[in-house]
Amino acid sequence: MKSIKLLLCLLAMLCPLIGQSQSKLKVATRVVEPFVMQDGSRLKGFSVDLWKAITDKMGVQSEFVMEPTVVGLLDAVKTHKAEVGISAISISAERDKDFDFSQPMFDSGLQIMVRDQQSGSEVGQIWDRIVASGIFRWLAVIFVIGIIPAHIVWLVEHRSDRCLLQHKKYWPGIFEAYWWSLSCLATQAEEMPKSGWGRAVAVFWMFTAVVFIAFFTAQVTASVTVEQLHGSISSADDLPGKKVATTSGSTAATYLREHHAKVTEVSTIDAAADSLENGDVDAVVFDAPVLQYFVANQGKNRFRTVGEIFQKEYYGIVFMPNSPYRKPIETALLSLKEDGTYQEIYDKWFSSKS
């Protein structure tokens, strides 16, 4: 009797699918490692394996519809381009207004990724900070401007019997004057002009040199200090006011805006990592399992995750409201959790990555 009841129950749940048994179920997804990854023309990953197990349990066929972003994935379901969406889709109150979600298929949350401060030598890091400060542009400008006092000194000095220059002709006298100009800038000039006008120029140029040295020191110090502050991000409390990258339309982007971070939205985690590596942003915030997988693979020795997981989230399979597919898919997902298949898939993709 129990077996007959169970059979009838399964038939009732699969009834909405009978009319479409001849066509494949269209499933919107997007690449988010390690949930969905492309291996040539084949897809693999935690969500892909889980979906295959669900459809095997249901006895239906399906095909994936690839979308570039989570916004595109949700739009595909909303416009009936696909009946179901699966990848790494966070369940949120905002999304629940327009969509239905399955029971959670994965526990997640947000985490922070920063540059690995341990990579490279300390001298190399200091050099990178100095280069990033743009100080060499100012050095180039001052070297060019130094030609002006050099010419003035040559003009007023080469006519005097007692002068700074050993050679009164323009060549090589101008080189001597330019060398004095640079030496004065570095506060290392051994002699000063002898003529009145030459001394006036020297006083003005020495004052300029003092201002420039002070500016140079301030720029380098500020650059190193800012870099240290950037590296001081260690928890969600440090994010307000910082430049942070994440993917477009993600729950991480919403969180960052609500907490007054300066958000840069990009299409992929790879693009966010590039912005971080180039120094365009101070950190990347996204789903913890995605960042942890990235750091352990493509970002190894370049990036690291910091702080505890915050803003607890759950991933789910997305449907349009009142979708006939929700009940049978949820039943299959529950069955996979009960018979141990879900745990096997989880262990395959995450236990060895810890």
N, C-alpha and C positions, 0 to 999 in steps of 0.2 A: 504493500500500500504506500509506504513512504517513498519507494522508488518511483511509483506512478505520479505521486504528488510533485516530486522533484522534477520529473520530466515535464509535467504540465507547466510548472513554474518557469523552467528554462524556455519552453515554447512561447509562453506569454511574453517573456522579456525580449525574445528574438523576433516577435511578430512585426515590429516596426521595420525590421531589416529585410523581411522576406521579399517585399516588393522591389528591393534594390539588390537582390542577391546576385543578379547578373552583372552588376557594375561594381567597381572597386570603390571602397570608402576613401574619400580624399582627406588627407591629413596635412594641415599646415604646420611647418616647422622652420627652424632657422639654426644656423651653426652657432653653438655655444659649447665650447669644450669644457668638460668631457661628456656633456649630455648629448650633443649632436656634433659629429665630426664627419668631414668628407674624406673618403679614401678612394680617390679616382671618381668613378661614377657611383660608388657604393657609399651608403651612410652607415656609420657605426656610433656607438656611445651608449651611455646609460639609458637615456630616454628612448633611443632606437631599439635597444634590446628589450626594454620593458614593454614598448608598444607591440613588438613582434610577439612577445609572450601573451599579451592581452588578446591580440587578434587570433592567435593559435587557440587560445582558450575559447574564444567566441566562435571560431570556425568561419571567419570572414577574411576577405582579401582587402588590401588597402594600398594606396600609393601616396607618396609624399609630394607636397607642393612646397617648394623652397621659397622662403621670404628672407630679405636681407636684415630686417629689424623686427623687434617685438611689436612695434606699431603695425608693420606690414602683416605680421602673422595674425594679429587680432582683427585687422581689417579684412583679411582673407576669410576668416570665420564669419565676420559680420555681414559680408557681401555674398556669402554662400559659395565662394570660390572653393572653400573646403568645409566639411561638416564638423571637423574636430581640429584642435590645435594642441600640439605637445612639443615641449623643448625644455626650457627652464623658465616657466611662466609663473611669476609670483602672484599669489592670490591676494587681492587688496579690495578694500571697501569701494574704491573708485571704480575698479574694473567690474566689481560685482553688480554695479548698476546696469551694465549693458550685457553681461555674460553670466553664464552659469559655470561653476567649476566642479570638478570631481572632488572627492575626498583627497586630502594631501597625499601626494605620491613621493614627496621628498621634503625633509626638514632643512631649512636654510637660514640665511641671515646675511647682513652686510659686513664687510671687512675692508680694511685699508691696506693698500699696497704702496710702498715707497721705494725709492732707489736704495740699493744696497750700499750703505756707506763704507762697508768693509772692503768693497772691490777696488783694486788699484792701490798704489802707494799713497802715503799721506802727502808727499811732495807733489805727486800727480794731481791729487784732489785740489790742493792749494793753487796749483797752476791753472787748473780748469776754472776755478772760481775767479782768478785774476783775469783770465781771458774773457770769461762771461761778463765781467764788469764793464767791458768796453774801453778800458784804460788805454789800450794801444791806439785807439782812434785819436784820443787826446794827445798821446805822445807824438803821433804823426803830425797833428796840427801844430803843436809847439815847435817841432823840428822845422816846419815850414815857416812859421812866424819868426823863428830865430834868425832867418836870413835878413829880416828888416833891420834889427839893431846892428847886425854884422856890417851891412852896407853903410849905415850911418857912421859907425865907428871908423870904418875904412876911409870914408870921405873926409872926416874931420881930423883924423890922425895922420894920414899919409902926407899931409901938407906941412906938418910940424917937424922941427928938427929933433925934438925929444918926443918920441911917440912909442906907443905900445907895439907897433909892427916892426919886424925885422926887414920885411920886403915892402917897399912903398908902391910897387906896381900892382895893378889890379890882380893879375895872376903872378905869384901865388898869394898876394897880400890878403885877398878876400877870404882865402881858406884860413889864414891865421885869425882874421876877425871872426869868422864863423866858429872856429874852435874856441875862441874866447867867449863867444855868445853861449855856446853849449856848456862850457866849463862854469860860467857864471850861473847858468840855470841849475847846475848841479852843486852850486856853492863850492866849487873847487878852483876857481880862477886864481892864478898865482900873481898876476899883475892887473893893474887898472889903467884905463886911458889917462894920458898926461894932459891933453887939452881940456879947456873948460867945457866945451860942448860935449866932448867925449865922456867926461866925468858925469855930466848931467844925464846922458843916455845910460851910463853904467848904473847910476842910482835908480833910475826908473826900471831898468831891466832886472836889477837885483830884487827890487820890490815885487816885480812880476814873478821872479823865480820863487820867492818865499810863498806867494799865494798859490803858485802851481804845485809846489811840493806839498803844501797843506791839503790842497784839493786831491792830489794823487793819493796821499795817505788816507784821506777820508773815504775815497772811492773804494780802495782795496779793502779797508776795514769794514765798510758797509757791505761790500759784496760777500766777504767771509761770514759776517754776522747774519746776513739774510740767509745764506746757505745753511748755516747752523740752525736757524729758526725753522727753515724748511724741513731739515732733518729731525726736528724735535717733535714732529707729529707722531704721536704714539697711541692715541685713542680718539674716539668720536668727539670728545670735548675740545680737541685741538683743531677741529675742522672749520668752525666759523671764521670767515674772513680769508681763508686760504683758497688758492686756486686748485680746483679738484676736477678731474676728468671722470666721466662715466659714459655709458651708452645712452643714446637718444630714446626717450619714452620709457625708461626703466624706472622702477620704484626707487632706485638709488638716486636718480636725478631729482625726483620729487622730495626725497628726504633731505638732500643737500640744499635745495632751494629753501625749504622750510626752516633749515638751520643756518641760513645766511652764509653759506659758502659761495665762492665765485665759481659757478658751474660751467665746465666746457663739455658739451655733448658731442660724442663721436659715434661712428657706426659700429665699431668693433672694439673688443678689448685690446687687440693688437695696435689699433690706432691710438687708444688711450695710453698704452705702454710707450709708444713712440713719443707722445707728447711729454710724458713723464721723463723719459730718458733725455730728451732734448732740453729739459728745464722749462718747458712752457707751462707746466703745472707742478704743484707741490706734492700731489698724491693722486691715486686712483681709488675710487670707492665703487665696489660692485659686490655681487653675490659671493659669499665666502668660498664655497666649493670651486667656483670658476677661477677665482684668484689663486687659491691654493694649488690647483692643478697647473695653472699658468706658471707660477713661481717654481714649481717642481720640474717643469719641462722647458718651454721656450725661454722663460725668464730666469733660469738658473744662473746664480752668481751675478745677476744684474739687478734683481728686485727681491723684496722680501715683504711678507705680510706682518703687520704690527697690530697690537691691541687685541682685545676680545671681540668675538662676534657680537654685533649689536643689531637692533631693529629686527628681531626674530621674524622670519618669513616662512611660508610654505609654498611649494610648487604644486600646481594642479594641472589637470587636463581641462582645456577650455571648450565650452559648447555655447551655442545660442540658447536663450531661454526656452524651456520646454522641449529641448531636443530629444528625439526618440532614442538617441544613441547613449544618452547619459546613464540610464539604469543598467543596461547590459554591460557597459564598459566598467562601471563602478563594481558590479558584481564580479566581473572577471578580475579586477584589481584586488578586491578583497580575497578572492580565492588564491591569488598568487602570493599574497602575504601570509595566508594560513598554511599553504602547503610548502613554504620555504623557498619558492622560486624567486620571489622578490629579494630575499636576503642573498641568494646566490648572485643575482645580477648586481646588487649593491656591492658585495664583496669584490666582485670582478673589477669594478671601476674605482672603488675608493679605499678599500682596506689596504691594498698594496701601495697606495699613493700617500699614505700618512707619514 
